[in-house]
Amino acid sequence: MDAIKKRMNALRLEADESAAKNEELSAKIKSLEQENLAKEQEITSLSHKNQVLEAELEKLESGLKDAKALADESSQHGTQNESLQRRLQLLEEEAEEADKNMRETNEKLRQTDVKAGHYERKVQALETSRDQWEQKYEEMAKKYADTKKELDDFVAEIGNI
C-alpha cells in the first residue's frame, strides 16, 4: 500500500515537473517567436535601407558619369577642370562610401538571415522537445490512470474480503 502511494506521489511529482517544463518551453517558444519577429522587422528595415542605398548609389554613379563627361568637355578650361575634378573626387568618395554602406548592409542582412535560420532551428528543436514532453506526459497520465484503476480494483477486492 505504501509502495503504491509512493509510486502515485512519484507519478504526480513527475507529472507536475512535466507540466512545469512544458510551461517553461512554451514561454521560451514565445520569447523566440518575439525575437524572430524583431529580427524579421530588422531584416525589413535593412532591406529598405539597402534599396535606398542602391538608389543613392545609382544616383551617385550617374552623377559621377556626368562629372566625368563635363571634365572631358571642359579640359581646355584649367580652373573649371580643377573644380570638376574636385567634384568628381567628392562624388567618387561618396560612391565609395555608399558602396561601403551597401556592403555593410548586405553583411548585416546575411548575418540576420543566419541568425533567423539559427532561431528557426532552435524553435524547431524546442517544438520537438515540447512534443516529446507532451508525449511523456500523456504516457504518464495513462500510467497514472492504469495505476489508479489497479489501486481502485485492489481496494474493491480488499473491501470484498
Secondary structure, DSSP 8 states (H G I E B T S, - for coil): -HHHHHHHHHHHHHHHHHHHHHHHHHHHHHHHHHHHHHHHHHHHHHHHHHHHHHHHHHHHHHHHHHHHHHHHHTTT-HHHHHHHHHHHHHHHHHHHHHHHHHHHHHHHHHHHHHHHHHHHHHHHHHHHHHHHHHHHHHHHHHHHHHHHHHHHHHHHHHHH-
